[in-house]
Amino acid sequence: MAGIFRKTHQDAHSLARCGVISLGHGEVESPAFMPVGTNGTVKGIYHDTVQDIGYNLILGNTYHLYLRPGIEVLKRFGGLHAFSNWKHNILTDSGGFQVFSLSQFRKISEEGVVFQSHIDGSRHHLTPEKVVDIQQVIGSDILMCLDVCTPPDITYRKAREALEITHAWARRSHDHWSSLEGFDGKLFGIVQGNFYKDLRKESALAISGMDFPGIAIGGLSVGETPEMFSEYLAYTTEFIPAEKPRYVMGIGSPDYILDAVANGIDLFDCVLATRAARNGSVFTDDGMIQMKKAVHEFDQGPLSEGCTCTACTSYSRAYVRHLFKAQEMLGGMLATEHNLTYLYRLMQDVRQAIREDRFGEFKRSYLARYYGT
């Protein structure tokens, strides 16, 4: 199978790397942050604006799209691209994390998972094969295997049980995906293993041996300490082949993003940027600031100097604060565009630092300013 990842530069002093990921709706420069569009829309922003910022890969959520609008609607429109009028790449998760977070409403077996809808309580049965089929209907450019995500405080025995089911599901997913005709979506396997190093290594080697186009590292950023995240990310990555694109799910703060890049990770996503924006928090080089605070009441400056978003080029901090205090929806929309613009620019700076073999220096100086240390 021809690879979808091409490394274009390796930082001379770290594992950080630049590359190009070739997908059905165009090439993606990596490392790349992906905005989350759970229900077929990135909350609080037009798709055209997401595109104009520069993004050409966003997320959709298999679990939520399966429940609403439903597979029949998506079939009628020929998939999520046409339904949502997004012309670029879409990655969809498997729904495994949602099933994990709905622990009181689901039952996992070797066959699959039975769960109750959080919307109307209706019961549904997902198998690895069905999850692949759903993502084919969605038209995913990158699709994920159904996996068992586990919290950081479970026993070794429970972690091994989850791991064995995840591996069995991965093999079934790969077999079913390989049998599909006329579908260009690339299936990624997911490494699990909880916070047990022997299980992490076993999972990384097993998933790497199944010849997926790309590999995701799952089960991180699920409530563990930042130190545990960093340790287990670095350890797991050792056993994943360098020629495959690597994806860590659910990270979106600058420290986690830069830690991932330092370990050779190519893709990551998180709701933090858009969720924080709706609550009035925006990224700046000096850290995240809360726009509802009184300190901004008379501030005529932009949210962040040099930013090209609408908020920073057209409005003052004082006006954006007023919008949030008055509960005007424009406040959240402007903050969302700003946060996504900020992260896009950050990733451009990261890639430039890698190409110039100064990523380590960039990471240290950026984080020192961002966190005020």
Phi, psi and omega in degrees: 000129178294140181285154179259356183245135176232116178284131181254337175198139175250125176303138186288343189237006180205182177274357180301141184212153171255149178199182177229129178253120183267118184232175186296333180243036173115167181275143180244124174284136180234157004290147186222137169269141181244122174295147182266125177238072190313308186257027182088014176208138171282120190302130170081017182204142177291147173302321180300323180289320176302316179295317183294329175299324178133354182289139173227021174210119178231170181259148164237159184249113185302314181301308184291319181291328176297319180281325184201117016279348181103157186294324182295321177295314180297323176298317183299326182267359180078023176111175186288329179303308181290319183299320184258358182057043172253121190265002186245199187283149176230129169254134175241136174282175187272348190092356182299320181291321178296320176298321177300316184283346177257045190302331180282353184244013186220160177224123183257135173223177178297330182289320183169210181227135173254130181218162176260136177298135176286350182274307186229004178080001180294150183265141182222150180238118178250132172246165176304320180292319181294323179295321175296317180297319179299316182289334172294318177297317178301326183088031185299135173281326169234128177237155186246149173289148169294133182220172177251108178271138185233150178284164188283001187243021183270165181286164177301318181299315179296320180295319179294318178302313179297321180296315182295322176293317179302317180292319178296318178295322179297316179297316179295320179298314182296317179298316182291316179301318181296336182274350183286142179247142176073021180237125188261001181297144182257123183272129176255134170278158183238125176277132174237208181122000177055216183249050174235117190296324180294325178289322177301312180297314180301317182291316180300318180291320180294312181294320179297332181279357183265002174061044170285151176298332179209166184227132176255146175256110183260177174072015174247162184057045180239024178118357179284169178289157176302325179295319177294319177304309184297316182296313185282332174295311181298318182294314184297319184297334179304332189253014179251130184300138185290340183279355179258144172294141183243137187227127173250124187274136167083032175236136185210001175270150186305322181293318179291320179299311183291328174296317178296314179301319180298337179260015175081023178275142186255330185225146174202158182214161175189151176277354187307313186301315183278324180292316178298320180300318181293338178262008173093012179255134182230149178283139166220169179294342179259023178106174179278134181241150181261116188286347181279351184289148184295337182300339182266001191302323183244013186284117182270358183277170178283170176301318182212125181301134176087352180286144185260007182289168182299318181299315185283333181266345186236341187225163178263164172301322181299318181292317179297320176300315179303318180300317179290320180294327180273001180058038175276133184296338179300329179301310179294324179294315179295318180294324178296312178300319180298310184297320179290324175296317181300313181292325177296316179295321177302316181292326174298317179294321178298312181298321179295320179296322178296314182299332181262011177057038179228030183297317181301316178296317179299313181301313181297311184290322179297311184291326178299318177288315185299318183260007173067034182249000000 
